Amino acid sequence: MYKYFFISIVLLGACSKGQRDDCLTSLGSVSSVTRMVGSFTEISVSDRIVITLVQDSARQGEVVLEAPKNLLDQFITEVDGGRLILRNENTCNFVRSFDYSLKATVYIRDLVRLDVESIAQVLTADTIKISRLEIFHNALSDIDLTLAGDEVYIQSLNSAQTTLHGVVSVMKGSIEEISNLKAFDLKCEEVLLDSHTPLECEISASRGIYVKIYNKGNIVYSVEPTNYKIVQERLGTGKLVLKK
């Protein structure tokens, strides 16, 4: 009996004082709420949130949240210095069921930077038009984006997959740790890519390819570029190979 009492005390103590009561309540039914957060051009998302980007100037700054009712107050959406920050402040997941999702539909006008952390996911409802977009994908979950515009830069860490579709002039990036890139469906004129991963990366470039390979993962290209195809540095066993 004493053992069970002690375990209960430890579990309660693991929750912050302000959230102890919340740790013991049910999740509640799935509900939605709309928040107006102001203007931003950057997004940072983390903590098992799934966001869907929608480009709509008329609704810029609108964020529609969908989550269990009792978690909505802990679903943080704030703008700081032109950056929209989305995070989940629920600290008592071990008491709750893990069978729930936190979703956010984010309406944007322009996007220049996207940071993805933890086990967050990012999707696009339709094509996002960009000038230059920087993506820092450090999460454990995958992202899947459709883009159109001038240039996209992608840096990925950890073990997640980045999937890109659409049409851009230039794709640059560094694929690191055990992450990978699937971008056969992103039609580029030029691709400049560093691969540090043991996994395969997929690219498509009509004019030029410039790569560095530091691990055993191949970089696979879908079409022969017309102007240049350069492996500037190759310290691993991976190769630049044409898709079969």
Backbone as numpy.savetxt, mean C-alpha at the origin, in Angstrom:
# Nx Ny Nz CAx CAy CAz Cx Cy Cz
-8.15 -21.81 40.15 -8.99 -20.60 40.15 -8.11 -19.34 40.15
-7.08 -19.39 41.01 -6.18 -18.25 41.09 -5.50 -18.01 39.75
-5.14 -19.14 39.06 -4.47 -19.01 37.76 -5.32 -18.24 36.77
-6.62 -18.56 36.68 -7.52 -17.89 35.74 -7.72 -16.43 36.11
-7.78 -16.16 37.41 -7.92 -14.78 37.86 -6.70 -13.96 37.45
-5.51 -14.56 37.62 -4.27 -13.87 37.27 -4.21 -13.56 35.78
-4.61 -14.54 34.95 -4.61 -14.33 33.49 -5.55 -13.20 33.11
-6.72 -13.15 33.74 -7.68 -12.08 33.45 -7.10 -10.72 33.77
-6.39 -10.62 34.90 -5.78 -9.35 35.28 -4.73 -8.93 34.26
-3.92 -9.89 33.80 -2.89 -9.59 32.81 -3.51 -9.09 31.52
-4.58 -9.74 31.06 -5.23 -9.33 29.81 -5.79 -7.93 29.93
-6.42 -7.63 31.05 -6.98 -6.29 31.23 -5.87 -5.25 31.28
-4.77 -5.60 31.92 -3.67 -4.65 32.04 -3.02 -4.34 30.72
-3.16 -5.24 29.75 -2.56 -5.02 28.43 -3.25 -3.94 27.66
-4.48 -3.61 28.02 -5.21 -2.52 27.37 -4.89 -1.22 28.07
-4.79 -0.14 27.34 -4.57 1.15 27.94 -5.77 1.53 28.79
-5.56 2.36 29.78 -6.63 2.72 30.71 -7.85 3.24 29.99
-7.63 4.07 28.96 -8.75 4.68 28.26 -9.53 3.72 27.41
-9.00 2.49 27.23 -9.66 1.54 26.35 -10.07 0.26 27.05
-9.96 0.17 28.38 -10.28 -1.07 29.07 -11.72 -1.48 28.86
-12.63 -0.54 29.02 -14.03 -0.86 28.82 -14.27 -1.30 27.38
-13.59 -0.63 26.44 -13.78 -0.94 25.03 -13.28 -2.33 24.69
-12.24 -2.80 25.41 -11.70 -4.12 25.14 -12.71 -5.22 25.43
-13.70 -4.93 26.23 -14.64 -5.95 26.65 -15.97 -5.87 25.93
-16.16 -4.89 25.08 -17.43 -4.76 24.36 -17.38 -5.54 23.06
-18.54 -5.77 22.46 -18.59 -6.44 21.17 -18.18 -5.47 20.07
-17.90 -6.02 18.91 -17.53 -5.18 17.77 -18.69 -4.32 17.30
-19.90 -4.83 17.40 -21.06 -4.14 16.87 -21.25 -4.43 15.40
-22.37 -4.03 14.87 -22.67 -4.26 13.46 -21.82 -3.35 12.58
-21.62 -3.75 11.33 -20.84 -2.94 10.40 -21.61 -1.67 10.07
-20.94 -0.54 10.23 -21.56 0.77 9.99 -20.63 1.61 9.13
-21.16 2.68 8.59 -20.33 3.59 7.79 -20.55 5.02 8.25
-19.52 5.83 8.06 -19.59 7.24 8.41 -18.73 8.00 7.41
-19.15 9.21 7.07 -18.40 10.06 6.15 -17.74 11.19 6.93
-16.46 11.38 6.70 -15.72 12.46 7.36 -15.11 13.37 6.29
-15.13 14.66 6.55 -14.46 15.64 5.70 -13.16 16.02 6.38
-12.04 15.80 5.69 -10.74 15.94 6.35 -9.91 17.10 5.82
-10.36 17.77 4.78 -9.59 18.87 4.22 -8.69 18.43 3.08
-7.83 19.34 2.64 -7.01 19.12 1.44 -5.73 18.36 1.77
-5.34 17.47 0.87 -4.10 16.71 1.03 -3.63 16.22 -0.34
-2.34 15.94 -0.45 -1.77 15.35 -1.67 -0.96 14.09 -1.36
-0.86 13.74 -0.08 -0.14 12.55 0.35 -1.03 11.72 1.25
-0.81 10.42 1.26 -1.58 9.51 2.10 -0.63 8.56 2.81
-0.86 8.36 4.11 -0.15 7.36 4.89 -1.19 6.45 5.54
-1.08 5.14 5.30 -2.07 4.20 5.82 -1.36 3.03 6.48
-1.96 2.53 7.59 -1.36 1.41 8.31 -2.45 0.66 9.07
-2.05 -0.33 9.87 -2.92 -0.99 10.84 -4.13 -1.67 10.22
-3.92 -2.58 9.33 -4.92 -3.47 8.72 -6.11 -2.75 8.08
-5.89 -1.53 7.65 -6.92 -0.76 6.94 -6.80 -1.04 5.44
-7.95 -1.19 4.79 -8.00 -1.35 3.34 -8.59 -0.08 2.75
-7.83 0.63 1.93 -8.36 1.86 1.35 -8.53 1.70 -0.16
-9.57 2.32 -0.66 -9.84 2.39 -2.09 -9.77 3.85 -2.51
-8.92 4.15 -3.48 -8.74 5.52 -3.95 -9.70 5.80 -5.09
-10.35 6.96 -5.01 -11.25 7.43 -6.06 -10.85 8.85 -6.41
-10.54 9.10 -7.68 -10.16 10.45 -8.10 -11.41 11.22 -8.53
-11.77 12.20 -7.71 -12.99 12.99 -7.94 -12.78 14.35 -7.28
-12.45 15.36 -8.09 -12.14 16.69 -7.56 -13.29 17.28 -6.76
-14.51 16.98 -7.18 -15.68 17.54 -6.50 -15.84 17.00 -5.09
-15.27 15.83 -4.82 -15.42 15.21 -3.50 -14.09 15.12 -2.76
-13.09 15.88 -3.22 -11.78 15.85 -2.58 -11.89 16.12 -1.09
-11.18 15.34 -0.29 -11.20 15.52 1.15 -12.28 14.74 1.86
-13.04 13.97 1.10 -14.09 13.14 1.69 -13.55 11.73 1.91
-13.78 11.21 3.10 -13.37 9.85 3.44 -14.58 9.11 3.99
-14.92 8.01 3.35 -16.05 7.19 3.79 -15.50 5.95 4.48
-15.81 5.80 5.76 -15.30 4.70 6.56 -16.36 3.63 6.72
-15.93 2.39 6.70 -16.81 1.26 6.96 -16.10 0.31 7.92
-16.72 0.08 9.07 -16.09 -0.74 10.09 -17.14 -1.16 11.11
-16.83 -2.13 11.96 -17.73 -2.42 13.07 -17.99 -1.16 13.89
-19.21 -0.95 14.28 -19.64 0.31 14.90 -18.78 0.70 16.09
-18.40 -0.26 16.91 -17.66 0.06 18.12 -16.18 0.36 17.87
-15.75 0.23 16.62 -14.37 0.57 16.27 -14.25 1.89 15.53
-15.37 2.46 15.11 -15.30 3.66 14.28 -14.60 4.82 14.99
-14.81 4.96 16.30 -14.17 6.06 17.02 -12.66 5.90 17.10
-12.18 4.67 16.91 -10.74 4.42 16.95 -10.12 4.41 15.55
-10.93 4.70 14.56 -10.50 4.77 13.16 -10.10 6.22 12.90
-8.81 6.50 12.95 -8.30 7.88 12.90 -8.10 8.32 11.45
-8.62 9.50 11.13 -8.42 10.13 9.83 -8.08 11.59 10.09
-6.84 11.97 9.84 -6.43 13.34 10.11 -5.44 13.80 9.06
-5.46 15.10 8.78 -4.54 15.69 7.82 -3.51 16.51 8.57
-2.24 16.25 8.29 -1.14 16.96 8.93 -0.14 17.36 7.85
-0.02 18.66 7.60 0.94 19.14 6.61 0.69 18.64 5.21
-0.57 18.52 4.83 -0.91 18.06 3.50 -0.91 16.55 3.33
-0.75 15.83 4.45 -0.75 14.36 4.41 -1.95 13.81 5.18
-2.72 12.96 4.51 -3.82 12.26 5.17 -3.27 11.02 5.85
-3.51 10.92 7.15 -3.05 9.78 7.94 -4.26 8.95 8.35
-4.23 7.69 7.99 -5.28 6.76 8.39 -4.66 5.67 9.25
-5.19 5.48 10.44 -4.67 4.44 11.31 -5.76 3.92 12.24
-5.53 2.75 12.74 -6.45 2.08 13.65 -5.85 2.12 15.05
-6.50 2.80 15.98 -5.96 2.94 17.32 -6.49 1.90 18.29
-7.17 0.88 17.80 -7.60 -0.21 18.66 -6.38 -1.02 19.08
-6.11 -1.07 20.39 -4.92 -1.75 20.91 -5.25 -3.10 21.52
-6.49 -3.54 21.43 -6.89 -4.76 22.13 -7.39 -5.82 21.17
-6.71 -5.97 20.07 -7.14 -6.96 19.07 -7.15 -8.38 19.61
-6.28 -8.68 20.60 -6.20 -10.05 21.09 -7.47 -10.45 21.83
-8.24 -9.48 22.34 -9.49 -9.79 23.02 -10.62 -9.94 22.01
-10.52 -9.20 20.90 -11.59 -9.18 19.91 -11.46 -10.32 18.90
-12.53 -10.55 18.16 -12.45 -11.44 17.00 -11.61 -10.76 15.94
-10.80 -11.53 15.23 -10.01 -10.98 14.13 -10.80 -10.98 12.82
-12.02 -11.45 12.85 -12.82 -11.57 11.64 -13.60 -10.28 11.38
-12.90 -9.22 11.07 -13.54 -7.96 10.72 -12.61 -7.18 9.82
-13.14 -6.18 9.15 -12.31 -5.36 8.27 -12.57 -3.89 8.53
-11.57 -3.10 8.26 -11.65 -1.64 8.35 -11.42 -1.11 6.94
-12.41 -0.47 6.37 -12.33 -0.01 5.00 -12.49 1.51 4.93
-11.78 2.11 4.00 -11.89 3.56 3.78 -11.89 3.83 2.28
-12.90 4.54 1.82 -12.91 5.05 0.45 -12.46 6.49 0.51
-11.35 6.79 -0.16 -10.72 8.11 -0.05 -10.83 8.82 -1.39
-11.44 9.99 -1.37 -11.63 10.79 -2.59 -10.49 11.80 -2.70
-9.82 11.79 -3.84 -8.64 12.63 -4.02 -8.78 13.48 -5.28
-7.99 14.55 -5.33 -7.81 15.30 -6.58 -6.45 14.96 -7.17
-5.39 15.23 -6.41 -4.03 14.91 -6.83 -3.36 14.08 -5.74
-2.49 13.19 -6.17 -1.75 12.36 -5.23 -0.29 12.32 -5.66
0.62 12.69 -4.74 2.04 12.72 -5.07 2.85 11.71 -4.26
2.28 11.22 -3.15 3.02 10.26 -2.32 2.04 9.34 -1.60
2.43 8.06 -1.53 1.63 7.05 -0.84 2.55 6.20 0.02
2.30 6.17 1.33 3.05 5.33 2.26 2.14 4.26 2.81
2.56 3.01 2.70 1.75 1.87 3.14 2.56 1.07 4.14
2.02 0.91 5.35 2.74 0.24 6.43 1.90 -0.90 7.00
2.55 -1.70 7.85 1.86 -2.75 8.61 1.20 -3.75 7.66
-0.09 -4.04 7.85 -0.80 -4.94 6.94 -1.93 -4.20 6.23
-1.67 -2.94 5.92 -2.65 -2.15 5.16 -2.63 -2.55 3.69
-3.75 -2.31 3.02 -3.87 -2.56 1.59 -4.39 -1.31 0.90
-3.99 -1.12 -0.36 -4.47 0.02 -1.15 -4.91 -0.48 -2.52
-6.10 -0.04 -2.93 -6.68 -0.39 -4.22 -7.14 0.89 -4.91
-7.41 0.81 -6.20 -8.00 1.94 -6.92 -9.32 1.49 -7.52
-10.32 2.38 -7.44 -11.62 2.07 -8.03 -11.58 2.21 -9.54
-10.73 3.11 -10.01 -10.57 3.37 -11.44 -9.16 3.92 -11.64
-8.86 4.39 -12.83 -7.54 4.92 -13.12 -7.29 6.22 -12.36
-6.13 6.32 -11.72 -5.70 7.53 -11.03 -4.71 8.27 -11.93
-5.03 9.51 -12.28 -4.14 10.30 -13.12 -3.10 10.98 -12.24
-1.83 10.86 -12.65 -0.74 11.37 -11.83 0.20 12.22 -12.68
0.96 13.08 -12.00 2.10 13.73 -12.62 3.34 12.93 -12.23
3.69 12.98 -10.95 4.71 12.09 -10.40 4.21 11.55 -9.07
4.17 10.25 -8.94 3.70 9.60 -7.72 4.82 8.76 -7.14
5.10 8.97 -5.84 6.06 8.15 -5.11 5.29 7.18 -4.22
5.63 5.90 -4.31 4.98 4.87 -3.51 6.04 4.21 -2.63
5.81 4.23 -1.32 6.69 3.56 -0.37 5.88 2.44 0.27
6.09 1.25 -0.24 5.27 0.10 0.15 6.07 -0.77 1.11
5.83 -0.56 2.40 6.58 -1.27 3.44 5.70 -2.24 4.21
4.56 -2.58 3.65 3.56 -3.39 4.36 3.76 -4.87 4.09
2.97 -5.67 4.81 2.93 -7.12 4.60 1.82 -7.51 3.63
0.93 -6.57 3.34 -0.20 -6.84 2.44 0.07 -6.24 1.06
-0.63 -6.75 0.06 -0.42 -6.32 -1.32 -1.15 -5.02 -1.63
-0.67 -4.32 -2.64 -1.39 -3.17 -3.18 -1.60 -3.40 -4.67
-2.67 -2.81 -5.20 -3.04 -3.02 -6.61 -3.59 -1.70 -7.14
-2.82 -1.04 -8.01 -3.16 0.31 -8.46 -3.20 0.39 -9.98
-4.12 1.21 -10.49 -4.18 1.54 -11.91 -3.86 3.02 -12.06
-2.83 3.33 -12.86 -2.30 4.68 -12.96 -2.19 5.13 -14.41
-2.21 6.45 -14.60 -1.96 7.04 -15.92 -1.27 8.37 -15.71
-0.15 8.60 -16.42 0.52 9.87 -16.26 1.99 9.82 -16.62
2.77 10.68 -15.96 4.17 10.86 -16.34 5.11 9.85 -15.68
5.16 9.84 -14.35 6.19 9.04 -13.68 5.68 8.46 -12.37
6.04 7.21 -12.13 5.77 6.57 -10.85 7.08 6.01 -10.32
7.31 6.22 -9.02 8.46 5.65 -8.33 7.94 4.72 -7.26
8.48 3.50 -7.21 8.04 2.53 -6.22 9.23 1.99 -5.45
9.15 2.07 -4.13 10.12 1.41 -3.26 9.35 0.43 -2.39
9.70 -0.85 -2.48 8.99 -1.85 -1.68 9.97 -2.60 -0.79
9.52 -2.83 0.45 10.28 -3.58 1.43 9.39 -4.71 1.94
9.91 -5.45 2.90 9.12 -6.49 3.55 8.83 -7.64 2.58
7.58 -8.12 2.53 7.30 -9.32 1.75 6.02 -9.22 0.92
5.60 -8.02 0.63 4.33 -7.85 -0.09 4.56 -7.67 -1.59
3.46 -7.77 -2.32 3.48 -7.62 -3.77 2.87 -6.29 -4.18
3.52 -5.63 -5.13 2.97 -4.42 -5.74 2.53 -4.77 -7.15
1.24 -4.56 -7.44 0.69 -4.80 -8.77 0.27 -3.48 -9.37
0.75 -3.19 -10.58 0.46 -1.92 -11.23 -0.12 -2.16 -12.62
-1.11 -1.34 -12.96 -1.74 -1.37 -14.28 -1.76 0.05 -14.83
-2.05 0.19 -16.12 -2.24 1.51 -16.71 -1.16 1.89 -17.70
-0.93 3.21 -17.82 0.03 3.74 -18.78 0.77 4.91 -18.15
2.11 4.84 -18.11 2.93 5.95 -17.64 4.14 6.09 -18.56
4.75 7.27 -18.52 5.96 7.47 -19.33 7.15 6.73 -18.73
7.34 6.90 -17.42 8.52 6.34 -16.76 8.13 5.66 -15.45
8.68 4.48 -15.23 8.61 3.84 -13.92 10.02 3.67 -13.39
10.23 4.14 -12.16 11.49 3.95 -11.47 11.22 3.21 -10.17
12.25 2.55 -9.64 11.99 1.90 -8.38 13.13 1.06 -7.85
12.91 0.59 -6.61 13.83 -0.31 -5.94 12.99 -1.35 -5.21
13.14 -2.60 -5.60 12.35 -3.70 -5.03 13.27 -4.48 -4.11
12.96 -4.48 -2.81 13.91 -4.95 -1.81 13.34 -6.05 -0.93
14.23 -6.60 -0.08 13.90 -7.69 0.83 13.26 -8.84 0.05
12.06 -9.31 0.43 11.43 -10.39 -0.33 10.09 -9.92 -0.91
10.05 -8.68 -1.33 8.88 -8.14 -2.02 9.01 -8.41 -3.51
7.94 -8.15 -4.24 8.01 -8.34 -5.70 7.10 -7.36 -6.42
7.32 -7.22 -7.71 6.60 -6.27 -8.55 5.97 -7.00 -9.73
4.68 -6.78 -9.93 3.97 -7.31 -11.09 3.46 -6.12 -11.89
4.14 -5.79 -12.99 3.79 -4.60 -13.75 3.80 -4.85 -15.26
3.49 -6.07 -15.67 3.30 -6.31 -17.11 2.18 -5.43 -17.66
1.18 -5.15 -16.82 0.02 -4.38 -17.27 0.20 -2.87 -17.12
1.36 -2.43 -16.65 1.67 -1.01 -16.63 2.55 -0.72 -17.84
1.98 -0.13 -18.86 2.70 0.12 -20.11 3.53 1.39 -19.96
4.85 1.21 -19.99 5.79 2.32 -19.80 6.58 2.55 -21.08
7.09 3.76 -21.21 8.09 4.02 -22.24 9.46 3.59 -21.74
9.77 3.93 -20.50 11.06 3.58 -19.92 10.87 3.03 -18.51
11.74 2.07 -18.16 11.76 1.50 -16.81 13.20 1.53 -16.30
13.38 2.08 -15.11 14.67 2.10 -14.44 14.47 1.45 -13.08
15.05 0.27 -12.88 14.69 -0.53 -11.71 15.91 -1.19 -11.08
15.98 -1.13 -9.74 16.94 -1.90 -8.97 16.20 -3.06 -8.32
16.72 -4.27 -8.48 16.10 -5.44 -7.86 17.05 -6.05 -6.83
16.59 -6.05 -5.57 17.36 -6.65 -4.47 16.66 -7.91 -3.95
15.64 -8.35 -4.63 14.77 -9.41 -4.13 15.11 -10.76 -4.76
14.86 -11.86 -4.04 15.01 -13.18 -4.65 13.83 -13.56 -5.53
12.81 -12.71 -5.55 11.60 -12.99 -6.31 11.64 -12.31 -7.68
10.80 -12.80 -8.57 10.74 -12.27 -9.93 9.99 -10.94 -9.97
10.48 -10.03 -10.78 9.80 -8.76 -11.03 9.41 -8.69 -12.50
8.23 -8.14 -12.78 7.70 -8.08 -14.14 7.55 -6.62 -14.58
8.05 -6.32 -15.79 7.98 -4.95 -16.30 7.60 -4.96 -17.77
7.19 -3.78 -18.25 6.89 -3.59 -19.67 7.35 -2.20 -20.08
8.27 -2.12 -21.05 8.82 -0.84 -21.49 8.99 -0.84 -23.00
8.45 0.16 -23.66 8.51 0.19 -25.13 9.80 0.79 -25.67
10.42 1.74 -24.92 11.60 2.43 -25.44 12.90 1.98 -24.78
12.90 1.87 -23.45 14.17 1.57 -22.80 14.04 0.90 -21.45
15.04 0.05 -21.14 15.12 -0.64 -19.85 16.53 -0.45 -19.30
16.61 -0.03 -18.04 17.89 0.16 -17.36 17.74 -0.44 -15.96
18.48 -1.52 -15.69 18.27 -2.23 -14.43 19.59 -2.55 -13.74
19.47 -2.78 -12.43 20.55 -3.33 -11.61 19.97 -4.50 -10.83
20.73 -5.60 -10.79 20.23 -6.82 -10.17 21.21 -7.27 -9.08
20.69 -7.41 -7.85 21.55 -7.70 -6.70 21.19 -9.02 -6.01
20.27 -9.78 -6.57 19.85 -11.02 -5.92 19.52 -12.05 -7.01
18.86 -13.12 -6.64 18.60 -14.20 -7.60 17.30 -14.03 -8.38
16.51 -13.03 -8.03 15.26 -12.83 -8.75 15.48 -12.25 -10.14
14.85 -12.84 -11.14 14.92 -12.30 -12.50 14.05 -11.06 -12.63
14.42 -10.19 -13.56 13.54 -9.13 -14.02 13.06 -9.55 -15.40
11.76 -9.73 -15.52 11.17 -10.25 -16.76 10.48 -9.10 -17.48
10.81 -8.90 -18.76 10.18 -7.83 -19.53 9.30 -8.45 -20.62
8.21 -7.76 -20.95 7.19 -8.35 -21.81 7.41 -8.09 -23.30
8.07 -6.97 -23.65 8.33 -6.63 -25.06 9.75 -6.10 -25.19
10.33 -6.26 -26.38 11.67 -5.72 -26.63 11.60 -4.20 -26.78
12.37 -3.46 -25.99 12.39 -2.01 -26.13 13.11 -1.59 -27.41
12.71 -0.46 -27.96 13.26 -0.03 -29.25 14.61 0.67 -29.14
14.89 1.33 -28.01 16.08 2.18 -27.92 17.24 1.57 -27.13
16.98 1.05 -25.95 18.08 0.52 -25.15 17.59 -0.52 -24.15
18.52 -1.39 -23.77 18.26 -2.44 -22.78 19.58 -2.69 -22.06
19.70 -2.17 -20.85 20.98 -2.15 -20.16 20.86 -2.80 -18.78
21.76 -3.75 -18.52 21.95 -4.25 -17.15 23.22 -3.57 -16.64
23.03 -2.50 -15.90 24.16 -1.68 -15.47 25.03 -2.39 -14.44
24.38 -3.17 -13.56 25.12 -3.87 -12.52 24.40 -5.18 -12.22
25.18 -6.24 -12.07 24.59 -7.55 -11.78 25.49 -8.27 -10.77
25.10 -8.19 -9.49 25.88 -8.81 -8.43 25.24 -10.10 -7.93
24.00 -10.35 -8.34 23.32 -11.59 -7.99 23.23 -12.51 -9.20
22.51 -13.60 -9.04 22.36 -14.56 -10.13 21.14 -14.29 -11.00
20.32 -13.34 -10.59 19.15 -12.99 -11.38 19.55 -12.39 -12.73
18.64 -12.50 -13.69 18.90 -12.02 -15.05 17.76 -11.15 -15.55
18.04 -10.39 -16.58 17.02 -9.67 -17.33 16.60 -10.59 -18.47
15.34 -11.04 -18.45 14.91 -12.04 -19.43 13.59 -11.62 -20.07
13.41 -12.04 -21.31 12.17 -11.77 -22.04 11.10 -12.77 -21.63
9.90 -12.27 -21.44 8.77 -13.14 -21.10 8.57 -14.20 -22.18
8.38 -15.43 -21.76 8.19 -16.53 -22.72 6.75 -16.57 -23.22
